[in-house]
Amino acid sequence: MTILQNITNMQPISLDVLAEKYLKPGEHSADDIYRRVARALASVEPKDRDLWQDRFLKNLKRGAIGAGRIMSAAGTDIEATLINCFVQPVGDCIQGKDKDGYPGIYEALREAAETMRRGGGVGYDFSRIRPKGARVKGTASIASGPCSYINVFDQSCSTVESAGARRGAQMGVLRIDHPDVQEFITAKRTPGRWNNFNVSIGVTDAFMRAVEQDAQWELTHTAEPSETLKQEGAHLLADGRWVYRTVRARDLWNTVMQSAYDFAEPGILFLDNINRDNNLRYCERIDATNPCGEQPLPSYGCCDLGPIILTRFVNHPFSRDGEASFDFEGFREVVAVQVRALDNVLDATFWPLKEQHEQAMAKRRIGVGFTGLGDTLVMLGLRYDHHDGREMATRIARTMRDVAYRASVELAKEKGAFPEFNAAKYLEAGTFASRLPEDIKADIATHGIRNSHLISIAPTGTVSLAFADNASNGIEPAFSWRYQRKKREADGTTQEYAVEDHAWRLYRELGGNVDNLPNYFISALELSADDHIAMMEAVQPYVDTAISKTVNIPADYPYEDFKQLYVQAWKADLKGLATYRPNNILGSVLSTAPEPAKAGVSAVDPMRTVIEKRPKGGLPAVAEKIEYVTQEGQKTLYIVVSFIPVSDPDTGQSIERAIEFFMPVGQSDQSQQWITASMRLLSLAARGGFLERALSDMRKVVWDRGPVRLGTALKSDGTQIPRWHDSEVAAIAYAVQRIIDQRRGLVAEGSQADEPDSGKHPTMTGRKCPECGAYAMIRKDGCDYCTACGSIGSCG
């Protein structure tokens, strides 16, 4: 292996993630983790364990790491799985098994809870569940449909999450021909619904052709509809399926596309592309993927993943000491050993369910992948969006495929082929394996192959941060060369420091001017949507499963062009597509921050520091009349907010901070006590430095007394519509936030309408961040990502 240029000092983000997520008692460095993992994977070798432990250790140090579960749990005494994700079946009954042998809904729920409890994420196809309005003969009742049961799976995941350190990531899939597909598409538009799910629509070739031909599309299921639905036109087909209703294909597609355009979900899975390419199409059907989408899997299938850090194989980066090049020979050596290491994971891991173990032993799926592709191209002086950049990516992917398949054949000679192997069917025309080089196909036909699938390009999230110096994630280009991360410490204070991209850091350390970067430093948001898809098209032919990638598009990207991206992806034989468009509904994904505080100095936010007690004397205040409408009619309240001046550390100017909230006495209303109590709690939150979080919590309060109308929202066409809240608590929190915003000059005095995209609040609303406490945790590139502080959590 060629001597590589390395950055000697780890940046704080890498040290933090390494310590918080991967170091075990007695471990102090990445090398300690490598030794633990190498020892665990070698322990299942029938002979020469010391030899393989040494080889695995060297391979880990060269950049062939495991996915998060492997690096965290291998070699420990906890009964946690080393497998990141699974697909679990869900049948069309409540308990036991349905007529096709799939576990009933609550049995599937139990299996999923056990899997997540052991550290695995789960994907499901909910299409077998009968639709809303179907007959339930056993109880003479009417079905509530899959969306109602997804609510239960979502809540179960929240409960499991609270008992463990890793969030239970989930993927929910529904077929495009399911009668409840329209409800499924729009379900996550309701705030707080299905927070623990990514969702995708399973789309078929037949549907895409119906869209192209502007044809009608039948929504069908095997379950018999109710008499009411029959009277409305539901009817039986010759194949035994019931047509619940017929819609215009383009109308249904537009519903999907509009939701993806505005809400970044659902993703799209091209089911026929997935199954047509599958090496095991002769013995399995795939209808769902793992939570990040890079692993289409059958029932009880798993993803056993291990990325290779590509930046470790760049010689003479940025051409400083000679022509930059990629060390393909060293890369081949590492890929070959990685295949054996991941095959051993299947024997070394703890399996949550016996069905998962049986599925894995029968097919021995693994997923050798890579991370840092974007940074690698930068270090080679190649643009991600140019032909030469894609050509290099293609060459890397093709090399990885060929070496991995050859190594698996060698393993088959030594340890045997996977039990479900059938040479003729495995190599039949149309499968991924049928496109391998002729010599590899000949060897497979003669000797078999150890692993049914070998390549997967997954998001790498925290392993890239901890072990690759924040190299670009998976196949993605860098999202930002540097940004600010806020981290809440145990004592309640907040530390802020810079997070820097690996290639950017290396360029600076080699003497490059980071204030004037070469044009090959191109980030994700600078790329066109076509360029993102072009990279997927370049790499996908060499990946036997799929690629987890987000296609970032600008806020003003035309809607018709957006729809065409998905048609382009389908025709290019991609297996799925996920897009992200920042807009006034979602906000922006990432806000790059101003210059950080000096090294070693914690940045102090004057709006969040703790104030021990109320300052003496009078304070400037705002009294606001709040009028809102409930089911009981119109109500009026007066709220007073007091402010204190604080100094802005960036400008030195005085800014005002809300510090005290109260309601004047004498307002006779039965709600006065809880409102008064709320004002006191807000005052405590304001002094404690977490007012925004308290108001955010109040905005999420829901009750059964009906919605509350307060304020208006401004549509993109300039018209105003009433704004509704889920409770009086939520409405009052909204009113308080408006008072504060008006005082800060973020909205016009007396304005009731929210502007469609003010740019003042760049973070997205999402799950609660475990580090900074903001409700801003989203899924980005397959990982939990806090848009408020930059924290990266688990990856699916």
BATI-977901 format. One record per residue (C-alpha): residue in one letter; residue number from 1; x, y, z. Coordinates in steps of 0.5 Angstrom, whole numbers, m for minus. Example, Ala and Ser with C-alpha at 12.3 -4.5 7.8 and 13.67 -1.06 7.14 Angstrom:
BEGIN
A, 1, 25, m9, 16
S, 2, 27, m2, 14
END
This chain:
BEGIN
M, 1, 0, 0, 0
T, 2, 3, 7, m2
I, 3, 4, 12, 4
L, 4, m2, 16, 4
Q, 5, m2, 24, 6
N, 6, m6, 24, 13
I, 7, m8, 29, 18
T, 8, m5, 28, 24
N, 9, m10, 31, 29
M, 10, m17, 29, 30
Q, 11, m22, 35, 30
P, 12, m27, 35, 36
I, 13, m33, 32, 32
S, 14, m29, 26, 31
L, 15, m26, 25, 38
D, 16, m33, 27, 41
V, 17, m37, 21, 36
L, 18, m31, 16, 37
A, 19, m32, 17, 45
E, 20, m40, 17, 45
K, 21, m42, 12, 40
Y, 22, m36, 7, 40
L, 23, m31, 7, 45
K, 24, m32, 2, 51
P, 25, m29, 1, 58
G, 26, m22, 1, 57
E, 27, m21, 3, 50
H, 28, m18, 10, 49
S, 29, m17, 10, 41
A, 30, m20, 8, 34
D, 31, m14, 3, 34
D, 32, m17, 0, 41
I, 33, m24, m1, 37
Y, 34, m20, m4, 31
R, 35, m17, m9, 36
R, 36, m24, m11, 39
V, 37, m27, m12, 32
A, 38, m22, m16, 29
R, 39, m21, m21, 35
A, 40, m29, m22, 35
L, 41, m29, m23, 27
A, 42, m23, m28, 27
S, 43, m26, m32, 33
V, 44, m31, m35, 28
E, 45, m26, m38, 23
P, 46, m25, m45, 24
K, 47, m17, m45, 24
D, 48, m12, m40, 23
R, 49, m15, m35, 28
D, 50, m9, m31, 30
L, 51, m7, m30, 22
W, 52, m14, m27, 21
Q, 53, m14, m23, 27
D, 54, m8, m20, 24
R, 55, m11, m19, 17
F, 56, m17, m16, 19
L, 57, m14, m11, 24
K, 58, m9, m9, 18
N, 59, m15, m8, 14
L, 60, m19, m4, 19
K, 61, m13, 1, 20
R, 62, m13, 1, 12
G, 63, m20, 4, 12
A, 64, m24, m2, 11
I, 65, m29, m1, 17
G, 66, m35, m4, 19
A, 67, m42, m1, 19
G, 68, m44, 3, 26
R, 69, m47, m4, 29
I, 70, m40, m8, 28
M, 71, m36, m2, 30
S, 72, m40, m1, 37
A, 73, m42, m8, 39
A, 74, m37, m13, 36
G, 75, m33, m16, 41
T, 76, m37, m14, 47
D, 77, m41, m18, 52
I, 78, m48, m15, 50
E, 79, m53, m19, 46
A, 80, m54, m13, 41
T, 81, m54, m15, 33
L, 82, m48, m13, 29
I, 83, m53, m12, 23
N, 84, m56, m5, 22
C, 85, m62, m6, 19
F, 86, m68, m12, 17
V, 87, m74, m12, 13
Q, 88, m80, m15, 17
P, 89, m86, m18, 14
V, 90, m93, m16, 16
G, 91, m99, m20, 14
D, 92, m106, m19, 14
C, 93, m109, m21, 21
I, 94, m108, m19, 28
Q, 95, m105, m25, 31
G, 96, m102, m31, 29
K, 97, m100, m32, 21
D, 98, m105, m30, 15
K, 99, m107, m35, 10
D, 100, m100, m34, 6
G, 101, m96, m35, 12
Y, 102, m94, m28, 14
P, 103, m94, m26, 22
G, 104, m100, m22, 24
I, 105, m100, m15, 25
Y, 106, m99, m15, 33
E, 107, m94, m21, 32
A, 108, m90, m17, 27
L, 109, m90, m11, 32
R, 110, m87, m16, 37
E, 111, m82, m18, 32
A, 112, m80, m11, 30
A, 113, m80, m9, 38
E, 114, m75, m15, 39
T, 115, m71, m13, 33
M, 116, m70, m5, 35
R, 117, m69, m7, 42
R, 118, m63, m11, 40
G, 119, m60, m5, 36
G, 120, m63, m6, 29
G, 121, m67, m2, 24
V, 122, m73, m5, 21
G, 123, m77, m4, 14
Y, 124, m84, m6, 12
D, 125, m89, m7, 7
F, 126, m95, m6, 9
S, 127, m99, m7, 3
R, 128, m102, m14, 5
I, 129, m106, m11, 11
R, 130, m113, m10, 8
P, 131, m115, m3, 6
K, 132, m120, 2, 10
G, 133, m127, m1, 9
A, 134, m126, m8, 8
R, 135, m130, m13, 11
V, 136, m127, m17, 17
K, 137, m131, m23, 17
G, 138, m129, m26, 24
T, 139, m131, m20, 28
A, 140, m137, m18, 23
S, 141, m133, m11, 23
I, 142, m130, m6, 18
A, 143, m122, m6, 17
S, 144, m119, 1, 19
G, 145, m113, 0, 14
P, 146, m106, 0, 14
C, 147, m105, 7, 16
S, 148, m108, 6, 23
Y, 149, m103, 0, 24
I, 150, m97, 4, 22
N, 151, m99, 9, 28
V, 152, m98, 3, 33
F, 153, m91, 1, 30
D, 154, m89, 9, 30
Q, 155, m91, 9, 38
S, 156, m88, 2, 39
C, 157, m81, 5, 36
S, 158, m82, 11, 41
T, 159, m82, 7, 47
V, 160, m77, 2, 45
E, 161, m72, 8, 43
S, 162, m73, 11, 50
A, 163, m71, 4, 53
G, 164, m64, 4, 49
A, 165, m59, 8, 46
R, 166, m60, 8, 39
R, 167, m66, 10, 35
G, 168, m70, 5, 32
A, 169, m70, 7, 25
Q, 170, m76, 5, 21
M, 171, m78, 5, 13
G, 172, m86, 4, 11
V, 173, m87, 2, 4
L, 174, m94, 2, 1
R, 175, m95, m1, m6
I, 176, m98, 4, m11
D, 177, m104, 0, m13
H, 178, m106, m1, m5
P, 179, m113, 3, m4
D, 180, m111, 7, 2
V, 181, m105, 9, m2
Q, 182, m107, 16, m2
E, 183, m108, 17, 5
F, 184, m101, 14, 6
I, 185, m98, 19, 1
T, 186, m101, 25, 5
A, 187, m100, 22, 12
K, 188, m94, 25, 15
R, 189, m96, 32, 13
T, 190, m100, 32, 20
P, 191, m94, 34, 25
G, 192, m92, 29, 29
R, 193, m95, 23, 25
W, 194, m90, 18, 24
N, 195, m84, 21, 26
N, 196, m80, 15, 27
F, 197, m81, 13, 20
N, 198, m79, 14, 13
V, 199, m84, 12, 8
S, 200, m84, 10, 1
I, 201, m89, 8, m5
G, 202, m87, 2, m8
V, 203, m88, 3, m16
T, 204, m89, m2, m22
D, 205, m87, m1, m29
A, 206, m95, m2, m30
F, 207, m96, 4, m26
M, 208, m91, 8, m30
R, 209, m93, 6, m37
A, 210, m100, 8, m34
V, 211, m98, 15, m32
E, 212, m94, 16, m39
Q, 213, m101, 14, m43
D, 214, m105, 18, m38
A, 215, m109, 12, m37
Q, 216, m114, 10, m31
W, 217, m111, 6, m25
E, 218, m114, 1, m21
L, 219, m113, 1, m13
T, 220, m114, m7, m11
H, 221, m113, m12, m6
T, 222, m115, m19, m5
A, 223, m119, m17, 1
E, 224, m127, m17, 0
P, 225, m130, m10, 1
S, 226, m136, m8, 5
E, 227, m143, m8, 2
T, 228, m142, 0, 2
L, 229, m136, 0, m2
K, 230, m139, m5, m7
Q, 231, m145, m1, m8
E, 232, m141, 5, m10
G, 233, m137, 1, m15
A, 234, m132, m4, m12
H, 235, m132, m11, m16
L, 236, m128, m17, m17
L, 237, m123, m19, m22
A, 238, m122, m25, m25
D, 239, m115, m26, m22
G, 240, m119, m26, m15
R, 241, m117, m19, m13
W, 242, m122, m13, m12
V, 243, m122, m7, m15
Y, 244, m124, m2, m9
R, 245, m124, 4, m14
T, 246, m121, 7, m20
V, 247, m117, 13, m21
R, 248, m113, 17, m26
A, 249, m106, 15, m26
R, 250, m103, 22, m27
D, 251, m107, 25, m22
L, 252, m105, 20, m17
W, 253, m98, 21, m19
N, 254, m99, 28, m18
T, 255, m101, 27, m11
V, 256, m94, 23, m10
M, 257, m90, 28, m13
Q, 258, m93, 34, m10
S, 259, m92, 31, m3
A, 260, m85, 29, m5
Y, 261, m84, 36, m8
D, 262, m86, 40, m1
F, 263, m85, 35, 4
A, 264, m79, 31, 2
E, 265, m83, 24, 2
P, 266, m85, 19, 0
G, 267, m79, 16, m3
I, 268, m80, 12, m9
L, 269, m78, 5, m10
F, 270, m78, 2, m17
L, 271, m80, m5, m15
D, 272, m80, m8, m22
N, 273, m73, m6, m23
I, 274, m71, m8, m16
N, 275, m74, m15, m17
R, 276, m71, m16, m25
D, 277, m64, m15, m23
N, 278, m64, m19, m16
N, 279, m59, m25, m17
L, 280, m64, m29, m12
R, 281, m71, m27, m16
Y, 282, m72, m35, m17
C, 283, m73, m36, m10
E, 284, m75, m29, m7
R, 285, m80, m23, m8
I, 286, m77, m16, m5
D, 287, m83, m11, m3
A, 288, m79, m7, 2
T, 289, m72, m4, 3
N, 290, m68, m2, 10
P, 291, m70, 5, 13
C, 292, m64, 8, 8
G, 293, m66, 5, 2
E, 294, m59, 2, 0
Q, 295, m62, m5, 1
P, 296, m68, m8, m2
L, 297, m69, m14, 2
P, 298, m74, m20, 3
S, 299, m78, m22, 9
Y, 300, m73, m23, 15
G, 301, m67, m21, 10
C, 302, m61, m17, 13
C, 303, m56, m12, 11
D, 304, m49, m13, 14
L, 305, m45, m7, 12
G, 306, m38, m5, 11
P, 307, m36, 1, 8
I, 308, m29, 2, 5
I, 309, m26, 9, 6
L, 310, m24, 12, m1
T, 311, m20, 18, 2
R, 312, m14, 13, 4
F, 313, m13, 11, m3
V, 314, m11, 17, m6
N, 315, m4, 18, m7
H, 316, m1, 25, m8
P, 317, m7, 29, m6
F, 318, m9, 36, m10
S, 319, m2, 34, m14
R, 320, 2, 37, m9
D, 321, 8, 32, m9
G, 322, 6, 29, m16
E, 323, 0, 27, m20
A, 324, m5, 25, m16
S, 325, m8, 18, m17
F, 326, m12, 13, m14
D, 327, m9, 6, m11
F, 328, m13, 1, m14
E, 329, m8, m4, m13
G, 330, m8, m3, m5
F, 331, m16, m2, m6
R, 332, m17, m9, m9
E, 333, m13, m12, m3
V, 334, m17, m9, 2
V, 335, m24, m11, m2
A, 336, m22, m18, m2
V, 337, m21, m18, 6
Q, 338, m27, m14, 7
V, 339, m31, m20, 4
R, 340, m29, m25, 9
A, 341, m30, m20, 15
L, 342, m37, m19, 13
D, 343, m38, m26, 12
N, 344, m36, m27, 19
V, 345, m40, m22, 22
L, 346, m46, m27, 20
D, 347, m43, m32, 24
A, 348, m41, m28, 30
T, 349, m47, m23, 31
F, 350, m53, m24, 36
W, 351, m60, m25, 32
P, 352, m66, m22, 35
L, 353, m70, m27, 31
K, 354, m69, m34, 29
E, 355, m72, m33, 22
Q, 356, m67, m27, 21
H, 357, m62, m32, 22
E, 358, m65, m38, 18
Q, 359, m65, m32, 12
A, 360, m58, m30, 13
M, 361, m55, m37, 13
A, 362, m59, m39, 7
K, 363, m57, m33, 3
R, 364, m51, m30, 6
R, 365, m52, m23, 4
I, 366, m47, m18, 5
G, 367, m46, m11, 3
V, 368, m38, m8, 2
G, 369, m39, m1, 0
F, 370, m35, 6, 0
T, 371, m35, 12, 4
G, 372, m32, 19, 2
L, 373, m33, 19, m6
G, 374, m34, 26, m6
D, 375, m28, 28, m2
T, 376, m24, 23, m6
L, 377, m26, 26, m13
V, 378, m24, 33, m10
M, 379, m17, 30, m7
L, 380, m16, 28, m15
G, 381, m18, 34, m17
L, 382, m24, 32, m21
R, 383, m31, 35, m21
Y, 384, m37, 31, m18
D, 385, m41, 34, m24
H, 386, m36, 32, m30
H, 387, m35, 26, m34
D, 388, m28, 25, m31
G, 389, m31, 25, m24
R, 390, m36, 20, m26
E, 391, m31, 16, m30
M, 392, m27, 15, m24
A, 393, m33, 13, m19
T, 394, m35, 8, m25
R, 395, m28, 5, m25
I, 396, m28, 5, m17
A, 397, m35, 1, m17
R, 398, m33, m3, m22
T, 399, m27, m5, m19
M, 400, m30, m6, m12
R, 401, m35, m11, m16
D, 402, m30, m15, m19
V, 403, m26, m16, m13
A, 404, m32, m18, m9
Y, 405, m35, m23, m13
R, 406, m28, m26, m14
A, 407, m27, m26, m7
S, 408, m33, m29, m5
V, 409, m32, m35, m10
E, 410, m25, m36, m7
L, 411, m29, m37, 0
A, 412, m34, m42, m3
K, 413, m28, m46, m5
E, 414, m26, m46, 2
K, 415, m33, m46, 6
G, 416, m38, m47, 1
A, 417, m43, m44, m3
F, 418, m49, m41, 0
P, 419, m55, m46, 1
E, 420, m60, m43, m4
F, 421, m55, m43, m9
N, 422, m57, m45, m16
A, 423, m52, m44, m22
A, 424, m57, m43, m28
K, 425, m62, m39, m24
Y, 426, m57, m35, m21
L, 427, m53, m33, m28
E, 428, m60, m33, m32
A, 429, m60, m27, m37
G, 430, m63, m21, m33
T, 431, m60, m22, m26
F, 432, m54, m17, m24
A, 433, m50, m23, m24
S, 434, m51, m25, m31
R, 435, m47, m18, m33
L, 436, m41, m20, m29
P, 437, m34, m21, m33
E, 438, m34, m28, m37
D, 439, m29, m31, m33
I, 440, m32, m29, m26
K, 441, m39, m32, m29
A, 442, m35, m39, m31
D, 443, m32, m39, m24
I, 444, m39, m38, m21
A, 445, m42, m44, m25
T, 446, m36, m48, m23
H, 447, m35, m47, m16
G, 448, m41, m43, m13
I, 449, m41, m37, m9
R, 450, m41, m36, m2
N, 451, m45, m29, m2
S, 452, m52, m28, m6
H, 453, m50, m21, m6
L, 454, m44, m17, m4
I, 455, m44, m9, m6
S, 456, m48, m4, m2
I, 457, m47, 4, m2
A, 458, m50, 6, 5
P, 459, m50, 13, 8
T, 460, m44, 13, 13
G, 461, m46, 18, 18
T, 462, m42, 17, 25
V, 463, m37, 12, 22
S, 464, m35, 17, 17
L, 465, m34, 22, 23
A, 466, m31, 18, 28
F, 467, m26, 14, 23
A, 468, m25, 18, 17
D, 469, m24, 25, 19
N, 470, m31, 27, 17
A, 471, m30, 25, 10
S, 472, m36, 26, 5
N, 473, m42, 21, 7
G, 474, m42, 15, 2
I, 475, m43, 17, m5
E, 476, m45, 24, m3
P, 477, m41, 30, m5
A, 478, m39, 34, 1
F, 479, m45, 38, 4
S, 480, m41, 44, 7
W, 481, m34, 45, 7
R, 482, m35, 47, 15
Y, 483, m40, 49, 19
Q, 484, m42, 50, 27
R, 485, m44, 45, 31
K, 486, m47, 46, 38
K, 487, m47, 41, 43
R, 488, m50, 41, 50
E, 489, m46, 39, 56
A, 490, m47, 36, 62
D, 491, m48, 42, 66
G, 492, m53, 45, 62
T, 493, m48, 50, 58
T, 494, m47, 50, 50
Q, 495, m40, 49, 47
E, 496, m40, 51, 40
Y, 497, m34, 49, 35
A, 498, m33, 48, 28
V, 499, m34, 42, 24
E, 500, m29, 41, 18
D, 501, m30, 37, 12
H, 502, m24, 32, 11
A, 503, m21, 34, 4
W, 504, m22, 42, 6
R, 505, m18, 41, 12
L, 506, m13, 37, 8
Y, 507, m12, 42, 3
R, 508, m11, 47, 8
E, 509, m6, 43, 12
L, 510, m2, 42, 5
G, 511, m2, 50, 4
G, 512, m8, 51, 0
N, 513, m12, 57, 0
V, 514, m19, 55, 3
D, 515, m21, 62, 2
N, 516, m20, 61, m6
L, 517, m22, 54, m7
P, 518, m21, 51, m14
N, 519, m27, 49, m18
Y, 520, m27, 42, m16
F, 521, m29, 43, m9
I, 522, m36, 43, m11
S, 523, m41, 41, m6
A, 524, m48, 38, m6
L, 525, m52, 44, m6
E, 526, m48, 47, m12
L, 527, m50, 41, m16
S, 528, m56, 40, m21
A, 529, m61, 35, m20
D, 530, m59, 32, m27
D, 531, m52, 31, m24
H, 532, m54, 28, m18
I, 533, m58, 23, m22
A, 534, m52, 22, m27
M, 535, m47, 20, m21
M, 536, m53, 14, m19
E, 537, m53, 12, m26
A, 538, m46, 11, m27
V, 539, m45, 7, m21
Q, 540, m51, 3, m20
P, 541, m50, m2, m26
Y, 542, m44, m4, m21
V, 543, m48, m5, m15
D, 544, m52, m11, m14
T, 545, m57, m8, m9
A, 546, m58, m1, m9
I, 547, m55, 6, m7
S, 548, m57, 11, m1
K, 549, m57, 18, m4
T, 550, m61, 24, m3
V, 551, m62, 29, m10
N, 552, m61, 36, m7
I, 553, m65, 41, m11
P, 554, m66, 48, m11
A, 555, m72, 51, m8
D, 556, m74, 55, m14
Y, 557, m73, 48, m18
P, 558, m79, 48, m23
Y, 559, m85, 43, m21
E, 560, m85, 40, m28
D, 561, m78, 38, m28
F, 562, m78, 35, m21
K, 563, m83, 30, m24
Q, 564, m79, 29, m30
L, 565, m73, 27, m25
Y, 566, m77, 21, m23
V, 567, m79, 18, m30
Q, 568, m71, 19, m32
A, 569, m69, 15, m26
W, 570, m74, 9, m27
K, 571, m72, 9, m35
A, 572, m65, 9, m32
D, 573, m66, 3, m28
L, 574, m65, 6, m22
K, 575, m68, 2, m16
G, 576, m71, 8, m12
L, 577, m70, 16, m12
A, 578, m70, 21, m6
T, 579, m70, 28, m7
Y, 580, m70, 34, m2
R, 581, m72, 41, m4
P, 582, m71, 46, 2
N, 583, m78, 51, 2
N, 584, m82, 55, 6
I, 585, m85, 48, 9
L, 586, m79, 44, 11
G, 587, m74, 50, 11
S, 588, m67, 49, 9
V, 589, m63, 43, 11
L, 590, m56, 46, 14
S, 591, m55, 53, 16
T, 592, m47, 54, 15
A, 593, m45, 59, 21
P, 594, m41, 65, 21
E, 595, m33, 64, 24
P, 596, m33, 60, 30
A, 597, m30, 63, 37
K, 598, m23, 62, 38
A, 599, m20, 55, 39
G, 600, m21, 53, 46
V, 601, m26, 59, 47
S, 602, m34, 57, 48
A, 603, m38, 61, 44
V, 604, m43, 64, 49
D, 605, m50, 65, 47
P, 606, m53, 71, 51
M, 607, m60, 69, 49
R, 608, m59, 62, 52
T, 609, m55, 64, 59
V, 610, m58, 62, 65
I, 611, m61, 68, 69
E, 612, m61, 67, 76
K, 613, m66, 72, 78
R, 614, m71, 77, 75
P, 615, m67, 84, 75
K, 616, m69, 89, 80
G, 617, m74, 95, 78
G, 618, m78, 96, 72
L, 619, m77, 92, 65
P, 620, m79, 94, 58
A, 621, m85, 90, 57
V, 622, m90, 89, 51
A, 623, m98, 88, 53
E, 624, m102, 84, 47
K, 625, m109, 83, 46
I, 626, m110, 76, 44
E, 627, m116, 74, 41
Y, 628, m118, 67, 38
V, 629, m124, 62, 37
T, 630, m125, 56, 40
Q, 631, m131, 51, 39
E, 632, m134, 55, 45
G, 633, m134, 62, 41
Q, 634, m129, 67, 41
K, 635, m124, 69, 47
T, 636, m120, 75, 49
L, 637, m114, 75, 53
Y, 638, m108, 80, 55
I, 639, m101, 78, 56
V, 640, m95, 82, 58
V, 641, m88, 80, 56
S, 642, m82, 83, 59
F, 643, m75, 84, 56
I, 644, m68, 85, 58
P, 645, m62, 88, 54
V, 646, m56, 83, 53
S, 647, m50, 84, 48
D, 648, m50, 81, 42
P, 649, m42, 78, 42
D, 650, m42, 79, 34
T, 651, m44, 86, 33
G, 652, m43, 89, 40
Q, 653, m50, 92, 40
S, 654, m56, 91, 45
I, 655, m61, 86, 43
E, 656, m67, 85, 47
R, 657, m69, 78, 51
A, 658, m76, 76, 53
I, 659, m75, 74, 61
E, 660, m82, 75, 64
F, 661, m89, 73, 62
F, 662, m95, 74, 66
M, 663, m103, 75, 65
P, 664, m106, 81, 68
V, 665, m111, 80, 74
G, 666, m118, 81, 73
Q, 667, m119, 77, 67
S, 668, m125, 72, 69
D, 669, m125, 66, 66
Q, 670, m124, 58, 68
S, 671, m118, 58, 64
Q, 672, m114, 63, 68
Q, 673, m111, 58, 72
W, 674, m107, 54, 67
I, 675, m106, 60, 63
T, 676, m103, 63, 69
A, 677, m99, 57, 71
S, 678, m96, 57, 63
M, 679, m94, 64, 64
R, 680, m90, 62, 70
L, 681, m87, 56, 67
L, 682, m85, 60, 61
S, 683, m82, 65, 65
L, 684, m77, 60, 69
A, 685, m76, 57, 62
A, 686, m74, 64, 59
R, 687, m69, 65, 65
G, 688, m66, 58, 64
G, 689, m64, 59, 57
F, 690, m69, 54, 54
L, 691, m75, 59, 52
E, 692, m75, 57, 45
R, 693, m76, 49, 47
A, 694, m81, 51, 52
L, 695, m85, 55, 47
S, 696, m84, 49, 42
D, 697, m86, 44, 47
M, 698, m93, 48, 48
R, 699, m94, 49, 40
K, 700, m94, 41, 40
V, 701, m100, 40, 45
V, 702, m106, 37, 43
W, 703, m113, 36, 46
D, 704, m120, 33, 45
R, 705, m123, 40, 45
G, 706, m122, 41, 38
P, 707, m118, 46, 34
V, 708, m117, 53, 36
R, 709, m116, 59, 30
L, 710, m111, 64, 32
G, 711, m107, 68, 26
T, 712, m107, 67, 19
A, 713, m102, 64, 14
L, 714, m100, 67, 8
K, 715, m100, 63, 2
S, 716, m95, 63, m4
D, 717, m101, 67, m8
G, 718, m101, 73, m3
T, 719, m108, 70, 0
Q, 720, m109, 69, 7
I, 721, m112, 63, 10
P, 722, m114, 62, 18
R, 723, m108, 59, 22
W, 724, m111, 53, 26
H, 725, m108, 50, 32
D, 726, m109, 43, 36
S, 727, m110, 47, 43
E, 728, m111, 53, 47
V, 729, m104, 52, 50
A, 730, m101, 51, 43
A, 731, m105, 58, 40
I, 732, m102, 62, 46
A, 733, m95, 59, 45
Y, 734, m96, 61, 38
A, 735, m98, 68, 40
V, 736, m92, 69, 45
Q, 737, m88, 67, 40
R, 738, m91, 73, 35
I, 739, m90, 78, 41
I, 740, m82, 76, 41
D, 741, m81, 76, 34
Q, 742, m85, 83, 33
R, 743, m80, 86, 38
R, 744, m74, 83, 35
G, 745, m77, 86, 28
L, 746, m77, 79, 25
V, 747, m84, 81, 23
A, 748, m88, 87, 22
E, 749, m91, 90, 28
G, 750, m99, 88, 29
S, 751, m98, 83, 23
Q, 752, m102, 76, 24
A, 753, m99, 73, 18
D, 754, m93, 69, 17
E, 755, m89, 70, 11
P, 756, m88, 64, 6
D, 757, m80, 64, 7
S, 758, m77, 69, 11
G, 759, m70, 66, 12
K, 760, m70, 68, 19
H, 761, m71, 61, 22
P, 762, m67, 56, 18
T, 763, m68, 50, 22
M, 764, m73, 45, 20
T, 765, m78, 42, 25
G, 766, m77, 35, 27
R, 767, m76, 30, 33
K, 768, m72, 33, 39
C, 769, m65, 33, 39
P, 770, m61, 29, 44
E, 771, m56, 34, 44
C, 772, m58, 41, 44
G, 773, m66, 40, 45
A, 774, m68, 43, 39
Y, 775, m74, 40, 36
A, 776, m70, 40, 29
M, 777, m68, 33, 28
I, 778, m69, 30, 21
R, 779, m67, 24, 17
K, 780, m62, 27, 12
D, 781, m58, 22, 7
G, 782, m60, 16, 11
C, 783, m58, 19, 18
D, 784, m61, 23, 24
Y, 785, m59, 30, 23
C, 786, m60, 36, 27
T, 787, m61, 42, 23
A, 788, m60, 47, 29
C, 789, m54, 44, 32
G, 790, m51, 40, 27
S, 791, m51, 33, 31
I, 792, m51, 27, 27
G, 793, m55, 21, 31
S, 794, m56, 14, 28
C, 795, m56, 12, 21
G, 796, m61, 7, 19
END
